[in-house]
Amino acid sequence: NETIDDLSPEFLMPYWCRGAALVCAYGQAVIDVLIPTYSGDLDAPFELDKLRVVAVQVKIKDDAAGTPRISGLTCPPLREEGKADRKLEHL
């Protein structure tokens, strides 16, 4: 089990290339699955800085989560050497 505090495009690239998602550790507080995505043109040369991630929470509950908890959901920032962190907007 590896702890990942922030994500980099270099970290995400092998998963995106394989079409693989990352399943987080059991009992993770907010995020259960990370799915790498690419926002660039697939017919153009690959641009590493266009990698993104979709964070998914899977919970089986009797009641829906309240608004305060939902409004705070985010995922780790994307880090790229020499550039400012890209913190994704609330989910």
Buried (B, 14 or more C-beta within 10 A) or exposed (E): EEEEEEBBBEBBBEBBEEEEBBEBEEEEEEBBBBBBEBEBEEEEEEEEEEBBBEBBBEEEEEEEEEEEEEEEBBBBBBBBEEEEEBEBEEB
